[in-house]
Amino acid sequence: MRRTTALVLASLALLAGCGSGSDDDKGGTAENDGQQGSGKPGGTAEAQAFIACFKARGYRAVKPASGQESLFALEAGRKGFPNTPVNVTTGNEVIAAVYLIFFENGDKARQALDELGRSTVGDIPPQQRGAAVLAYTGEEHKAGTEAAINRCL
């Protein structure tokens, strides 16, 4: 089940990058903040603060390259909810163990969750923490990162 969930999540993450309409490779830079569409990204300062704060053995928080953000982040941007994604990965993995999406404020995060849905293909539904929405890809990653995530949000 875990392998199937990971494969589905990986497929969704890769599909999110296909058809992004952008051939440039600016992922992870301040110029585009991993966002599609117009408008300034939401939650940029909070995302940077989270990346600087996050410390969990075997994991690292990174600003994903374009196309490696979560499908939720991509769809939220397309639906008019500017956001800044952060992926928590293990080692040099491309697929995230935890996806975090930072919005302008808690109201925007809640609105995005309400409009896009609170269900997931994984075992753990997305959660809102203030201006952030987070999605764990599995129980083992939740166990390995939850304390550090709670400390930094």
Phi and psi in degrees as a GROMACS rama.xvg file:
@    title "Ramachandran Plot"
@    xaxis  label "Phi"
@    yaxis  label "Psi"
@TYPE xy
-62.5452  -41.9227  ARG-2
-64.4573  -41.9705  ARG-3
-63.096  -45.1403  THR-4
-60.6861  -45.4006  THR-5
-61.6362  -40.6871  ALA-6
-66.4558  -40.1223  LEU-7
-64.6458  -45.0672  VAL-8
-63.0605  -41.0345  LEU-9
-62.1041  -42.914  ALA-10
-62.409  -43.0227  SER-11
-64.0032  -40.7836  LEU-12
-63.8763  -41.8725  ALA-13
-69.038  -39.6932  LEU-14
-63.8536  -33.0777  LEU-15
-60.7584  -33.275  ALA-16
-78.1957  -27.62  GLY-17
-72.5267  133.687  CYS-18
76.2392  21.7043  GLY-19
-72.8609  -11.9069  SER-20
78.4907  9.68113  GLY-21
-129.278  125.034  SER-22
-97.9558  -7.12992  ASP-23
-78.4825  158.52  ASP-24
-116.02  65.9043  ASP-25
-94.8601  2.69419  LYS-26
-43.6841  134.189  GLY-27
81.8515  7.62062  GLY-28
-103.909  162.595  THR-29
-69.6353  -21.5048  ALA-30
-63.1266  -38.723  GLU-31
-121.939  -10.6553  ASN-32
47.419  29.4462  ASP-33
69.66  18.9951  GLY-34
-105.78  153.85  GLN-35
-107.142  152.795  GLN-36
83.517  -171.455  GLY-37
-99.4521  173.506  SER-38
95.4222  156.565  GLY-39
-78.7886  147.232  LYS-40
-68.6837  148.676  PRO-41
-94.5656  147.568  GLY-42
73.6279  18.1533  GLY-43
-60.3918  -47.7803  THR-44
-63.9623  -41.1222  ALA-45
-64.9172  -39.848  GLU-46
-63.5636  -44.3687  ALA-47
-64.1767  -40.3258  GLN-48
-64.2029  -39.6457  ALA-49
-62.4706  -47.2032  PHE-50
-58.2102  -43.1549  ILE-51
-67.4627  -33.8762  ALA-52
-80.0837  -35.4778  CYS-53
-65.3584  123.527  PHE-54
-141.315  111.808  LYS-55
-144.636  129.769  ALA-56
-55.8807  125.214  ARG-57
85.88  -1.04206  GLY-58
-128.142  156.529  TYR-59
-144.084  146.953  ARG-60
-98.2633  130.498  ALA-61
-138.231  155.027  VAL-62
-82.4373  114.881  LYS-63
-70.4415  148.586  PRO-64
-66.7656  156.626  ALA-65
-55.2054  130.864  SER-66
95.4102  -9.51339  GLY-67
-108.792  2.68029  GLN-68
-74.9358  167.134  GLU-69
-69.8281  156.286  SER-70
-60.9465  -35.5156  LEU-71
-60.0957  -46.0478  PHE-72
-62.137  -43.5758  ALA-73
-63.4971  -48.1051  LEU-74
-66.0461  -38.6313  GLU-75
-60.357  -45.0385  ALA-76
-60.9759  -42.1451  GLY-77
-66.3384  -28.9443  ARG-78
-89.5193  6.66216  LYS-79
93.2837  20.5539  GLY-80
-113.746  85.7831  PHE-81
-55.6414  140.206  PRO-82
-153.721  166.465  ASN-83
-126.041  113.872  THR-84
-83.3995  150.327  PRO-85
-134.817  134.103  VAL-86
-109.719  136.032  ASN-87
-101.516  119.263  VAL-88
-119.979  165.319  THR-89
-105.529  133.103  THR-90
52.9078  -129.371  GLY-91
-104.44  21.3606  ASN-92
-63.6987  145.098  GLU-93
-85.2905  -38.3786  VAL-94
-76.9893  131.986  ILE-95
-76.214  149.744  ALA-96
-86.804  -32.2817  ALA-97
-141.342  134.81  VAL-98
-105.931  130.924  TYR-99
-121.758  139.019  LEU-100
-128.311  117.042  ILE-101
-98.5719  129.412  PHE-102
-110.685  172.632  PHE-103
-56.5241  -38.8179  GLU-104
-161.507  175.797  ASN-105
-63.0051  -35.2258  GLY-106
-63.3271  -41.9208  ASP-107
-66.588  -38.4381  LYS-108
-62.6842  -44.9268  ALA-109
-64.0667  -43.4625  ARG-110
-60.8576  -42.411  GLN-111
-63.0317  -44.53  ALA-112
-61.7368  -43.8085  LEU-113
-63.236  -42.2127  ASP-114
-76.4962  -40.0936  GLU-115
-88.8416  -17.94  LEU-116
104.289  153.997  GLY-117
-110.084  15.3803  ARG-118
-96.9694  166.49  SER-119
-149.07  162.792  THR-120
-82.3267  -13.5676  VAL-121
-89.2053  -172.757  GLY-122
-82.3561  -19.8077  ASP-123
-118.209  117.003  ILE-124
-67.389  155.111  PRO-125
-60.5989  149.42  PRO-126
-126.901  149.587  GLN-127
-103.792  134.297  GLN-128
-132.078  96.787  ARG-129
63.3027  -125.634  GLY-130
-85.7362  6.1465  ALA-131
-113.611  146.684  ALA-132
-115.027  132.416  VAL-133
-128.44  148.775  LEU-134
-136.964  117.854  ALA-135
-83.7906  141.001  TYR-136
-87.8498  -8.9794  THR-137
-174.984  160.15  GLY-138
-59.4303  -38.0597  GLU-139
-64.7347  -35.3482  GLU-140
-74.5951  -34.4451  HIS-141
-62.0584  -45.8126  LYS-142
-61.8988  -36.7056  ALA-143
-81.5548  -15.5633  GLY-144
-126.452  -15.8884  THR-145
-56.8529  -44.1356  GLU-146
-62.6593  -44.601  ALA-147
-66.8606  -39.28  ALA-148
-63.7009  -46.378  ILE-149
-60.8811  -37.1226  ASN-150
-66.2349  -33.1296  ARG-151
-95.6346  -12.3756  CYS-152
